[in-house]
């Protein structure tokens, strides 16, 4: 057995939901893009989910969805039972050639849903119970207050020419590339 530590795999993850918290509201769709630190994309995972029994959409979130009908349609295409999707997701994460690190923007929101669904439907989380927040990373790199460390405050050089469509897989890819660019710059300082 090797004493060499396993490489970290940065798993950029985006969720699409119908309310502010899991349980009373459902995760409609989620996707992850697994990157090495050098921005090598190892693969993606995406799933659309059935609504949770007894859950309902929050009026504010449903109003937001009315302004994004293409994204709503993408999130509702071929939904599957959450248990099957989360078990497949765990298998995908555990097959990655390293240790998965959850990366989100903002991590607190996306991780809350993913972790809740993992624990509820798969019984475990390959991420343990932690997540890397890109907004906090931006705060330290930009030397700005947290609430001022938004994407609009970030330098253009951090962004690849990738769309942010509110379709989970598109956003996971876009944010994963952004994270890798930030990581490269932070390590070169």
N, C-alpha and C positions, 0 to 999 in steps of 0.2 A: 504494500500500500504506500502511495506517495505522500510525503509530508508537504508537498507543494499545495498552497491554498488554491481552491477553485476560483476561476475568474468570475467577476460579477457580470451578469447580464442585465442591462437596463431595460425594463419592461414598461415602456410608455403606454399608459392605459387611459382610455376615455370612456365615459359612460353617457348614455342618454336615458333620461328618467321622466316620470310624470309627476314628480313631487319632490319636496326637499329632503325627505328621509326615507330609508328603506323600511319596509313592513307595512305602514299605512299606504305607501306608494310603491310603485314597481320600477325596477330597472328594465327599460324597454330593450336596450341594446348596449353592448359593450364590445370593445376591441382593444387588443394589445399588439404592440410592435416591439419585438425583442431586438435590441441593439447591443453590439460590443461598444466599448468606449471610443473606438476609432470610427464609429458611425457605420460599421458593417451591419446590415440588416440581416438577422438570422431567420426571421419569419414573422408571420402575423397570425393572430387568432381573432375571430369575430363571431358573435352570436346575437341573434334577436331572440328575446324571451317572451314566453306567455306572461300575461298579467298574473300577479299574485292573487290567490283566492281572498276575497273580501277587501282587497285594496281598491283604491280609487284615485283618479288623477286630482291633483290640487288645482283649483281654479286659476291661480296665477301662472302655473306651469302650462296648463292647457291653453291659456291665452297666448303664451309665448309660442307654443307649437303651431297655432293658427297662422303665425307669420312665417313659418318654416315648413310648408307642406311637403316639399320634396324630401327633407330630412325625416319628417314623420313617416312618410311612405316607406323610406328605406329602413327605418327602425321597426316597421310592422311587417315586413316581408318575411314569410316563412318562419314565424316564431316557434321556438321549441320549449319543452318543459325546463324550468330552471335547474332541476336536479341533473338532468342529462347534460345540459350545457356546462354546468359548473364542474361536473366530474370529468368531462372532456377537457376543460380548461386546466384543471389540476394535472391531468396526464400530459398535456402540452407543456406546461410550466416545468414539470419534473423531468421532461425529456430534453430540456435545454442543456447545452454543454457547459453549464456553470450555475452559479447561485443567482436566482432571480431577485432583482431589486425593483420594487414598485416605484414608478416615476409618474407623477401627475401634476396637472396645472388646473386648479389647485388640488393638491394631493388629498387634503382633508375631505373634500367632497367626493371625489371619485373613489378613493380608498374606502370610505365609509360604506358605500354601496357594494363594492367588490368584496370587501372583507365580510360584511354581513351575509351576502349571498354564498360565499365560500363556506363559512361556518355553518350556515343553515342547511345548505344542500350538498356539500361535499364533506363536511365534518372537520376540515382542516384548511390551513392557508400556507402554501409554499413560501409566501412572503413573510411568514411569522406575523407580527402585528405592527409592522413599521412600514413607512413610506417616505420617499424622498420628494420634497416639495420644490418644484421649479421656481415658484414665486419667492420663496425664502432664499434660494440660491441666487436669484436675480438681485434681491435686496442686498446681499453681501457683496456681490460683484459690482453693482451700480453705486453702492454706498448711498442709498436712498432709504427713506422710510418704507415700511412694508406696503402700505396702501398706495404708495406712489411707484411701486415696482411692478407696473403692469406691462403687458406686451407693447403698448404704445410708447413706453419709456425705454424699451430695449433697443440697442443699436441694430440697424438693418443687417449688419454682417452676421448676426446670430441666426438669421432666418434663411432657409432654403426656399426655393420657389415651389412651395407645396400649398395646396388649398386647405382652408379651414371651413368645412362645409356643414358641421354639426352632424355628419355621418361618422359614426364612431371610428371606423377604420381609417378614414381620411385624417381625422383629428389626432389619432394615436400616432400615425406616421409623421405628421407635421410637427407635433410636439416632441416626438422622439428625436427627430433631426435637430430641432432647436436645442434640446437638452444636450445632445452630443457636441454641438457647436459651443455651447456655454461651457461644458466640461473641458473641452480642448483649450479654450482660452483661459479658463481658471487655472489649469495645470501648467500653462506656459508662462504664468506670471512669476 
